[in-house]
Amino acid sequence: MLFLSVSIAMLSGCEKDVTNIKLPESKPKLVVGCFISPQDTLITVTLTRSNPIWGTDHNNSNNLSVADASVTISNGTNSVTVPYNSMDEQYELQASLFPIVSGQTYYLNISTPKGESVSASCTVPISNLTSLTIDFIDTAAASANKKIKVKWQDIPNQTNYYRVFAQIGIIDNAIGDTLYNDMYSDNSLQNDNNKDGQEMSSIMEGGYYSYINGVQQSVTVIAYTIYLLTIDAEYYKYQYSLEHYTYGDPFSEPSSLYTNIKGGLGVFAAYQKIMVNG
């Protein structure tokens, strides 16, 4: 009885009024998204502010574009301002005015009238692939589920990172509608660790299903575009963290997205692209 009384007294001493707990303050940060490539005709930079969970800066208008920033991109010798496009709500510059070159390091600097300032750098991969081998594993016209195998030869004697995906055009033969589906695979993001100079591959799968009176209708593939990107380490780390991101799962520990933006959040990365249409 004495032990029970002492225990109750100890527990009562641990009570605390939750209304007196001070939650941590956090300020919004600039969030940057910019991927550059020698094969792209447009340099684009998205810029928003993060929305803190706690504090007076929390708001209900998340991901609003920041339109009044000064955005510059440089190759270490020359720099150019990237203007804001109010229609697209992002910063855009024709690549012909500032060509992106293989092997070159680029620097992104952003500042706002509020005194915010962020920066980042990335290096464009030196080599690009020249060819792909594409096999349709499932070629039956009536099959709704399509599989595409993409094979390529790894660029030897250097560390390489890749990302592969596809867009496939399908006609629903029953109603005549044309749809375009994106296709990915579990190994759409790869590196050549222990595979230097070897053949690499990825199998992508996707489909579209249409039913009339409980009967599955046939579909026909009419077009496809296969994309294989040779990406830099920044792109790889960001995409890997995005694909393995966990949020709201009570059985998993929370994970954070990779960022290389100094003073802010997001990513500035580079890639080279090869695409095949059919």
C-alpha positions as CSV (number, residue, x, y, z in Angstrom):
1,M,0.0,0.0,0.0
2,L,2.9,2.3,0.8
3,F,4.5,1.5,-2.5
4,L,1.3,2.3,-4.4
5,S,1.0,5.7,-2.6
6,V,4.6,6.6,-3.4
7,S,4.1,5.6,-7.1
8,I,1.0,7.7,-7.4
9,A,2.9,10.7,-5.8
10,M,5.7,10.3,-8.3
11,L,3.4,10.2,-11.3
12,S,1.5,13.2,-10.1
13,G,4.8,15.0,-9.9
14,C,5.4,14.4,-13.6
15,E,2.3,16.2,-14.7
16,K,2.7,19.3,-16.9
17,D,0.3,21.7,-18.4
18,V,0.5,21.2,-22.1
19,T,-0.6,24.8,-22.7
20,N,2.7,26.0,-21.3
21,I,4.9,24.0,-23.8
22,K,6.6,26.4,-26.2
23,L,6.6,24.9,-29.7
24,P,9.8,25.5,-31.8
25,E,9.6,28.5,-34.2
26,S,10.7,27.9,-37.8
27,K,10.9,30.3,-40.7
28,P,10.0,29.6,-44.3
29,K,12.9,28.7,-46.6
30,L,13.3,29.2,-50.3
31,V,12.7,26.0,-52.2
32,V,14.5,25.6,-55.5
33,G,14.0,23.2,-58.4
34,C,16.4,23.4,-61.4
35,F,17.6,20.6,-63.7
36,I,19.9,21.6,-66.6
37,S,20.9,19.6,-69.7
38,P,22.8,20.3,-73.0
39,Q,19.8,18.7,-74.8
40,D,17.2,21.0,-73.4
41,T,16.1,24.2,-75.2
42,L,14.9,26.0,-72.0
43,I,16.5,26.6,-68.6
44,T,13.8,26.6,-66.0
45,V,14.0,27.4,-62.2
46,T,11.0,26.9,-59.9
47,L,11.1,28.9,-56.7
48,T,8.7,28.7,-53.7
49,R,8.9,29.0,-49.9
50,S,8.5,26.2,-47.5
51,N,5.5,26.2,-45.1
52,P,6.6,25.7,-41.5
53,I,4.4,23.5,-39.4
54,W,4.9,25.5,-36.2
55,G,5.0,29.2,-35.7
56,T,3.4,32.4,-36.9
57,D,4.7,31.9,-40.4
58,H,2.5,28.8,-41.1
59,N,-0.1,29.5,-43.8
60,N,-2.7,27.8,-45.9
61,S,-1.2,28.8,-49.2
62,N,1.6,26.4,-49.7
63,N,3.9,26.3,-52.7
64,L,3.1,29.8,-53.9
65,S,5.7,30.9,-56.5
66,V,8.2,33.6,-55.5
67,A,8.0,36.0,-58.4
68,D,10.3,38.9,-57.2
69,A,13.7,37.1,-56.8
70,S,16.9,37.8,-58.6
71,V,18.0,34.5,-60.2
72,T,21.4,34.1,-61.9
73,I,23.2,31.2,-63.4
74,S,26.9,31.2,-64.1
75,N,29.6,28.9,-65.5
76,G,32.3,30.6,-63.3
77,T,33.2,33.1,-66.1
78,N,30.0,34.4,-67.5
79,S,26.6,34.8,-65.8
80,V,23.1,35.6,-67.0
81,T,19.9,36.6,-65.2
82,V,17.0,34.2,-65.6
83,P,13.7,36.2,-65.9
84,Y,10.4,35.3,-64.4
85,N,7.6,34.1,-66.6
86,S,4.3,35.0,-64.9
87,M,2.3,32.7,-67.2
88,D,4.3,29.6,-66.2
89,E,5.0,30.9,-62.7
90,Q,8.7,30.0,-63.0
91,Y,12.0,31.5,-64.1
92,E,12.8,30.7,-67.7
93,L,15.7,31.4,-70.2
94,Q,16.2,30.1,-73.7
95,A,19.2,27.8,-73.6
96,S,20.5,29.4,-76.8
97,L,21.3,32.5,-74.8
98,F,23.4,30.5,-72.3
99,P,24.3,27.1,-73.6
100,I,24.8,24.2,-71.1
101,V,28.0,22.4,-71.9
102,S,29.1,18.8,-71.1
103,G,31.6,18.6,-68.2
104,Q,31.1,22.3,-67.2
105,T,30.3,23.3,-63.6
106,Y,27.4,25.7,-63.1
107,Y,26.5,28.0,-60.2
108,L,23.0,29.1,-59.3
109,N,22.5,32.2,-57.1
110,I,19.1,33.5,-55.9
111,S,18.2,36.4,-53.7
112,T,15.0,38.2,-52.7
113,P,14.0,41.7,-51.5
114,K,13.3,40.1,-48.1
115,G,17.1,39.5,-47.7
116,E,16.9,35.7,-48.4
117,S,19.8,34.2,-50.3
118,V,20.5,30.7,-51.5
119,S,23.1,29.1,-53.8
120,A,24.1,25.8,-55.3
121,S,26.4,24.2,-57.9
122,C,26.4,21.1,-60.1
123,T,28.5,19.6,-62.9
124,V,27.1,18.3,-66.2
125,P,28.0,14.7,-66.9
126,I,30.9,14.5,-69.4
127,S,29.7,11.7,-71.5
128,N,26.4,10.8,-73.0
129,L,25.0,7.5,-74.4
130,T,24.7,7.1,-78.1
131,S,22.3,4.2,-78.5
132,L,19.6,2.1,-76.7
133,T,18.2,-1.3,-77.4
134,I,14.5,-1.5,-76.9
135,D,12.5,-4.8,-76.7
136,F,8.7,-5.0,-76.3
137,I,8.3,-8.1,-74.1
138,D,4.5,-8.0,-74.4
139,T,3.5,-7.2,-78.0
140,A,0.0,-8.7,-78.1
141,A,-2.4,-6.0,-79.3
142,A,-5.1,-7.2,-76.9
143,S,-2.9,-7.0,-73.8
144,A,-3.6,-4.0,-71.6
145,N,-0.4,-4.5,-69.6
146,K,2.7,-3.5,-71.6
147,K,6.3,-4.3,-70.8
148,I,9.4,-2.6,-72.3
149,K,13.0,-3.7,-71.7
150,V,15.6,-1.1,-72.3
151,K,19.3,-2.0,-72.6
152,W,22.4,0.1,-72.8
153,Q,26.2,-0.1,-72.5
154,D,27.6,1.6,-69.4
155,I,30.1,4.3,-70.1
156,P,33.4,2.7,-69.0
157,N,36.1,4.1,-66.7
158,Q,34.0,6.6,-64.8
159,T,31.2,6.6,-62.2
160,N,27.8,6.9,-63.9
161,Y,24.3,7.4,-62.7
162,Y,21.2,6.7,-64.8
163,R,17.5,7.2,-64.8
164,V,15.2,5.6,-67.4
165,F,11.4,6.0,-68.0
166,A,9.0,6.0,-70.8
167,Q,5.7,7.5,-72.1
168,I,3.5,5.2,-74.1
169,G,0.4,6.1,-76.2
170,I,-2.5,3.6,-76.1
171,I,-5.8,3.5,-78.0
172,D,-8.8,2.0,-76.1
173,N,-10.2,0.0,-79.0
174,A,-13.7,-0.1,-77.6
175,I,-14.2,3.6,-77.3
176,G,-11.5,4.9,-79.5
177,D,-9.9,7.2,-76.9
178,T,-6.1,7.8,-76.9
179,L,-4.3,7.9,-73.6
180,Y,-0.7,8.5,-72.7
181,N,0.7,6.7,-69.7
182,D,4.1,7.2,-68.0
183,M,6.0,4.0,-67.3
184,Y,8.7,3.4,-64.7
185,S,10.3,0.4,-63.1
186,D,11.7,-0.6,-59.7
187,N,15.2,-0.1,-61.1
188,S,14.5,3.0,-63.1
189,L,17.3,4.7,-61.0
190,Q,20.7,3.0,-61.3
191,N,24.4,3.4,-60.9
192,D,27.3,1.4,-62.4
193,N,28.8,0.3,-59.1
194,N,30.4,-3.1,-59.8
195,K,29.0,-2.9,-63.4
196,D,31.6,-0.5,-65.0
197,G,31.5,-0.9,-68.8
198,Q,28.9,-3.7,-68.7
199,E,25.5,-3.9,-70.3
200,M,22.7,-2.5,-68.1
201,S,19.0,-2.8,-68.4
202,S,15.6,-1.9,-67.0
203,I,12.2,-3.4,-67.5
204,M,9.3,-0.9,-67.4
205,E,5.7,-2.0,-67.0
206,G,2.4,-0.1,-67.4
207,G,-1.1,-0.5,-68.6
208,Y,-4.6,0.7,-69.1
209,Y,-7.7,-1.3,-68.4
210,S,-11.1,-0.8,-69.8
211,Y,-14.2,-2.9,-69.1
212,I,-17.6,-3.0,-70.8
213,N,-20.2,-5.2,-69.1
214,G,-17.5,-6.8,-67.1
215,V,-15.5,-7.8,-70.2
216,Q,-11.9,-6.4,-70.5
217,Q,-11.4,-4.5,-73.8
218,S,-8.4,-4.7,-76.0
219,V,-5.9,-1.8,-76.4
220,T,-3.3,-1.0,-79.0
221,V,0.0,0.7,-78.5
222,I,0.4,3.5,-81.1
223,A,3.4,5.4,-80.0
224,Y,6.1,5.5,-77.3
225,T,9.0,7.6,-76.2
226,I,11.9,6.1,-74.2
227,Y,14.1,8.4,-72.1
228,L,17.4,7.5,-70.6
229,L,19.2,10.2,-68.6
230,T,22.8,10.1,-67.6
231,I,22.6,12.1,-64.4
232,D,25.0,13.7,-62.0
233,A,25.4,12.7,-58.3
234,E,23.1,15.5,-57.1
235,Y,20.3,14.3,-59.3
236,Y,20.8,10.7,-58.2
237,K,20.8,11.5,-54.5
238,Y,17.8,13.7,-54.8
239,Q,15.8,11.2,-56.9
240,Y,16.8,8.3,-54.6
241,S,15.6,10.2,-51.5
242,L,12.4,11.1,-53.3
243,E,11.7,7.4,-54.3
244,H,12.5,6.3,-50.7
245,Y,10.7,9.1,-49.0
246,T,8.4,8.1,-46.1
247,Y,5.8,10.3,-44.6
248,G,2.8,9.4,-42.4
249,D,3.6,5.7,-42.2
250,P,3.5,4.7,-38.5
251,F,5.6,1.7,-39.1
252,S,8.5,3.6,-40.8
253,E,10.9,6.1,-39.5
254,P,10.6,9.5,-41.2
255,S,13.1,10.3,-44.0
256,S,14.1,13.7,-45.4
257,L,14.6,14.7,-49.0
258,Y,18.2,15.4,-50.2
259,T,19.1,19.0,-50.9
260,N,22.2,20.7,-52.2
261,I,20.8,24.2,-51.9
262,K,22.9,26.2,-49.4
263,G,20.6,28.3,-47.2
264,G,17.4,26.7,-48.5
265,L,15.8,23.5,-49.8
266,G,15.4,21.7,-53.1
267,V,17.9,20.7,-55.8
268,F,20.1,22.0,-58.6
269,A,21.3,19.1,-60.8
270,A,22.3,18.2,-64.3
271,Y,21.8,15.4,-66.8
272,Q,22.3,14.4,-70.4
273,K,19.5,12.9,-72.3
274,I,18.9,10.4,-75.1
275,M,15.4,9.6,-76.3
276,V,13.9,7.2,-78.8
277,N,10.5,7.6,-80.4
278,G,8.5,4.9,-82.0
